[in-house]
């Protein structure tokens, strides 16, 4: 696996995009009139968990490819394992695909739609002497398969009479045998160097209620058997899979060879799956984090799930742009998660209103400002979009600023507040720190400042200072719960551990979530339906579903800059 070398700073450069290898294949097929020149793809998730950012790439690829060539895309659920599937996952997957901006129209299918036809074809394979009922344990089957460098051992049941296998297979279907007691295997080649061709299992017995077919079936097809046949039934032309299925392709083709009697034929093509730094993409590991309460559910904003990213404030446009930027590769690589964060910053910068928020408040008292006076300062909503207009921000004698914006003994290049220093309050006046107060622990609790009434922003004053601070009026501040989300893992490769007794969870970031009470300007309450904001100088935030009218809750989507890049340079 290789590291992606694309630099974030290069992303704004204009480039002439060439065809990726998938587009080249599709265009060649259209040119040659293959499958009538049609382009028909499918997105086939298993409903056994929530979709993550890797699935988002596949969704964008399948739907995008079809859109580019006036084709169609099916949404098909690979629901062949009822012990792990739930209707909850089905609904969440449909919501995610729609949210990303794609529409399967009336082409919603399930592998379970084809169980009857798959069974008929399985019977055909038995009758053709190309499948048989196996009665050995899974351990024995695995051992007899051997290794790629030497031939496997044929099962003692491999050459059992066809009628016997037909009878046993029918009895498997009728529920006569317990789980694990028998399987149906394809009869292919036990000496093949490709282990997937060594008499693979086609059906297993599972006495489990299916979320759609109920108890009609107690035998269920394996993915390798159901995959290509489902593609064929639906008229799929380009069956796009991730790279780990490359070695499965000969089996995909072998199963199709047994049933196809037309000129039309689907083709499996593989591309590199998405691997992100500081992220795990295994459904099993994500499920582990959920079940063991390391995160607060599948939509926890620290999770790489689409629902988690949505709750964190990511936009479908940013995810589609990210998928387009990273392109389509033939070899596995690792993409810097900073590229994903860059994509959301880039989009939110264009669409979000700006508001003042103070997350670590320090009170400022302007001693020469009238006690009862309230001014309404007019500030722009967004420098990127003049159509958003302006907002009124109340200004008063007592304000909050960030605690980090004051130092008792500041260094020379600290352009914020310190004793005797001046700064401009954004949109307001220049103030000067005259004194300050500490508590018993030595922490600074209040600043005493004076303001220059001739320096109001927009007044024409020529006085300039180097520092500009955001602020919130104490009297008008809205209290809000602010959840400061960060990367879930501290290691670029979470699976790397320094102790064999540990696993990926030992790399969890203990600071992936901090909760503070923020002080926010009142305009935010009027703009709540916009959901997403830039807290000036702090980052991008969104309203969380836990918000109430009395107490809004904000999630940090992303910081204004990549603080992790700075950490890694140290």
Secondary structure, 3 states (H helix, E strand, C coil): CEECCCCHHHCCCCCCCCCCHHHHHHHHHHHCCHHHHCCEEEECCCCCCCCEHHHHHHHHHHHHHHHHCCCEEEEEECCCCCCCCCHHHHHHHHHHHHHCCCCCCCCEEEHHHHHHHHHHHHHHHHHCCCEEEECCCHHHHHHHHCECCECCCCCCCCCCCHHHHHHHHHHHHCCCCCCCCCEEEECCCCCCCCHHHCCCEEEEECCCCECCCECCCCEEECHHHHHHHHHHHHCCCEEEEEHHHHHHHHHHHHHHHHHCCCCCCCEEEEECCCCECCCCCCHHHHHHHHHCCCCCCCCCCCCCEHHHHHHHCCCHHHHHHHHHHHCCCCCCEEECHHHHHHHHHHHHHHHCEEECEECCEEEEEECCCCCCCCEEEEEECCCCCHHHCEEEEEECCEEEEEHHHECCCCCCCCCCECCCCEEEECCCCEEEEEEEEECCCCCEEEEEEEEEHHHCCCCCCCCCCCCEECCEEHHHCEEEEEEEECCCECCCCCCCCCCCCCCHHHHECCCCEEEEEEEECCHHHHCHHHCEEEECCCEEEEECCCCCCCCCEEEEEECCCCHHHHHHHC
